[in-house]
Amino acid sequence: MTVSSLHLELPALPSELMALRREVRGFVAAERAAGGLPYPDKVGLGFSPEVSRRIAARGWIGMTWPRRYGGHERTALERYVVTEELLAAGVPVGAHWISDRQSGPVLLKFGTEAQKQALLPRIARGELAFCIGMSEPDSGSDLASLRTSGTRVDGGWRINGAKLWTTNAHRVDYMIALVRTARADEGNRQSGLTQILIKLDSPGVAIRPIRSMVGVQDFNEVVFQDVFVSDADVVGQPGHGWNQVSAELAYERSGPERWLSSFRLLAELVQAAGPRPSDASAMEIGRLFGQLMAVRQISLSIASMLQAGKTPNLEASIAKDIGTRLEQEIVRTVRNIVHADALFEGADLPALRALLASAQRYAPAFTIRGGTGEILRGVIARGLGLR
C-alpha cells in the first residue's frame, strides 16, 4: 500500500477532469521541487498570499465565475477537482479560501454590479482576502441571537458590536458581516438582518487575537465601535440577510475541506505502514478509506447541485456532519495504529509525528467550525420534516 496508489482508487471522472487533476498534481510537484511550497507539518488550511497568487495565475480562483468578473467560466466539478487536489496535498490555500469558497459567490449572487466589478476580479487574482462575520460572543451556535447592530445614519450605517472566532481577520482585507439593522418581527427571529461589507482597516475596527491550544493565532475577536459603512456596502437587500447567509452556509459546509483536513495525516500513516501493514491496521485503514469515498460522493453530488443553481442546505449539513466526525475518527485511528504497531520506535517519521501532534490538538474544532453537530442535526431534522 502506497500514497500514490490512493489516487488510483478514486471513482472514475470524465477525462477532462482527470487531465485537470494531473495538471494540479504537476503544479504541486513543481512548486515543491522549486522550494516554493513547504511540506505540511500541521493539519488545517495554511495561509500564504504568495502561494494563493500563484494558484490564481493558473486560473484556479474564481473558476466558475463569469469572465467579465475575472472568472474562468468552468464547472463546479472542475473547481471541485482543483480544491480536492490542493487540500489532499496540504497546500496552504487559506489566503484565498474564504473569498473563493463563499464570499465571492455571495457577492456574485447578491451583490451590486459595482461591488462585483470592484471586488471579484481582485479576488480571482489572489489580491483580496475575506473573512466570515457571523459568530458572536454569548451567542454560541444561535446565529439569530446576534447583537451587532447597524444603525441608519446619513449616507449609510453605523456598526457597533463584535464578531468572535473570526478566522484570519488579522490577515485579510474585508469581512461580510451579518448585522441587525431592524427589530425582529414577532415570531420571526431571523428577520431584520442584513449583510454588510466592512473593510477591516476602517476607523473603529479593532482586531483582538485569540491563540488556540494548537499554538497559532488563527482566531480573532473583531470589535466595531461606531464604524461607518456606506449604503454602497450593503450586500443584497436590507433585512434579507438570513436568506443570504443560509445560501452562504451551503458553500461553507459542503466542500471537501470538511473531510480532507486530516487526509495528509492518513496518507503519511499509509506511507509509514508500508506495503505490508499488520492485518488489524490494514483493516482499519481500509475502513477509513471506504468512509472517505462515501463522503466524497456526497460532496461531489452537492457540487453538482450548486452548479445547477440549487441551495442544498440539507445535503450540505449532512455532508458536514458526517465528514467532520470522520475527520476526528481518522485522528483517533491513526494514533491507535501508531501506538499498536510501534511505528515511532526507531523510525525517522518527522512528517507523521508533526501531523499527528497537530491533529490531536486541532481535532476538537472539526465538529465545531461551520456549525456544531447539534445545530447541523437540527437543520437536517427540519429538512426531513421531523421538527
C-alpha positions, -999 to +999 in steps of 0.1 A: +000+000+000+015+034-010+004+070-010+005+071-048-019+041-050-046+061-032-052+082-063-057+051-085-087+040-064-107+072-068-140+068-087-138+075-124-145+110-136-148+125-171-114+125-190-112+163-189-114+163-152-087+136-149-065+158-171-071+188-148-063+166-118-029+157-134-023+194-141-028+203-104-006+174-092+021+186-116+018+221-103+022+209-067+052+187-076+069+216-094+063+240-066+077+216-041+107+208-062+114+246-066+112+252-029+081+274-032+058+250-014+068+237+020+057+202+030+028+205+056+036+198+092+001+209+105-034+200+097-058+227+086-055+254+060-021+272+059-020+308+050+003+321+022-007+350+000+022+342-023+010+307-029-025+319-034-013+344-061+005+316-079-027+294-078-046+324-091-022+327-120-032+292-131-068+303-132-078+283-102-096+310-082-130+322-092-131+292-116-169+291-120-174+329-122-182+349-154-152+361-173-165+397-170-158+395-133-124+379-136-136+343-135-130+315-159-165+300-166-155+265-157-178+240-140-183+233-103-169+198-108-137+213-123-134+236-092-140+206-070-112+186-086-088+215-081-097+221-044-096+184-037-061+180-050-048+212-033-063+201+001-051+165-002-016+177-009-017+201+021-012+232+000-016+264+021-048+278+005-061+299+035-053+333+019-080+328-008-101+300+007-130+320+022-130+345-007-132+318-033-155+294-015-182+317-002-176+355-001-171+357-039-202+336-046-222+357-021-212+389-039-219+372-073-254+362-063-265+391-041-240+420-046-245+451-067-229+455-101-204+480-086-194+455-059-189+428-084-168+449-107-146+463-079-140+431-058-145+399-078-116+404-103-092+412-074-103+381-056-097+360-087-062+374-090-055+365-054-052+401-043-081+403-019-089+381+011-121+379+032-133+365+065-167+355+078-187+378+101-213+355+117-204+341+152-206+365+182-198+365+219-225+349+241-244+336+211-229+301+207-244+285+177-276+305+178-268+329+150-303+345+151-295+359+185-266+381+172-264+416+187-241+435+164-262+464+151-264+486+121-280+519+128-292+541+099-272+574+096-269+599+068-254+581+037-250+547+053-249+528+086-231+529+119-219+495+131-214+485+167-208+451+183-184+423+180-177+391+160-159+361+175-138+331+163-132+351+131-106+331+113-077+352+097-093+386+104-059+399+113-046+389+078-074+398+054-090+428+038-127+425+042-155+409+062-190+403+051-208+408+084-243+398+094-258+426+115-291+435+129-305+466+111-341+463+123-361+448+151-371+412+145-407+406+136-427+388+163-424+351+158-395+355+132-362+360+149-343+358+116-359+389+102-342+423+103-308+410+095-285+425+068-252+415+053-227+444+050-192+447+036-167+460+061-131+470+053-111+458+082-087+488+083-117+512+087-117+536+117-133+520+147-124+483+139-103+466+165-089+431+159-080+411+191-061+379+187-072+346+202-044+320+204-057+284+202-042+254+221-026+244+187-003+273+194-012+295+164-033+327+160-060+319+135-090+331+155-098+367+165-124+388+181-133+417+159-149+447+177-168+475+159-172+509+176-191+534+156-178+520+123-193+539+093-202+519+062-219+535+032-251+524+016-229+511-013-215+485+011-248+467+018-248+432+002-283+424-012-314+440+003-315+453+039-334+428+061-328+398+037-295+388+054-308+355+069-318+340+035-284+351+021-265+336+050-284+303+045-272+302+009-236+310+021-236+282+046-243+257+019-210+268+003-192+266+036-204+232+048-203+211+017-168+214+004-140+188+005-122+206+034-149+191+056-134+157+052-099+163+040-084+183+069-068+152+083-062+134+050-025+143+049-022+125+083-038+094+070-016+095+038+015+097+060+003+067+080-001+047+049+034+056+038+048+047+072+029+014+074+045+003+041+033-024+017+027-049+044+009-034+074-005-056+101-038-072+094-056-051+120-040-019+107-049-028+071-085-034+081-087-001+099-071+019+071-094+002+045-124+011+067-114+047+068-109+050+031-143+033+024-159+060+045-139+088+029-151+076-006-187+076+006-184+112+020-167+122-012-196+110-033-220+131-012-198+161-015-195+156-053-232+154-056-236+187-037-211+203-061-234+192-090-264+208-072-245+241-067-236+240-104-273+237-112-281+268-091-297+250-062-292+258-025-286+223-009-287+233+028-299+199+039-274+180+019-246+203+029-254+198+066-254+160+061-220+162+044-205+184+070-218+164+100-206+131+086-173+145+072-161+163+103-169+133+126-149+111+102-120+136+104-119+131+141-121+094+138-091+094+114-070+112+141-080+086+167-074+057+144-040+069+132-029+075+169-041+040+178-023+023+149+009+043+155+010+030+191-002-005+184+023-010+156+051+009+175+057+029+143+077+056+160+101+031+177+134+035+159+118+051+128+125+086+114+090+098+106+091+136+111+061+144+089+038+118+106+050+129+141+043+165+134+010+160+117-003+137+145+007+161+172-010+189+154-041+169+146-046+157+181-048+193+194-068+206+164-094+177+161-119+190+186-125+220+163-135+198+134-171+194+146-175+230+158-164+251+128-191+258+103-218+248+127-218+223+156-230+188+151-261+196+172-270+226+150-265+206+118-287+178+130-314+203+138-311+216+102-313+180+089-343+173+111-362+203+097-352+195+062-367+160+067-399+174+082-391+159+116-393+192+136 
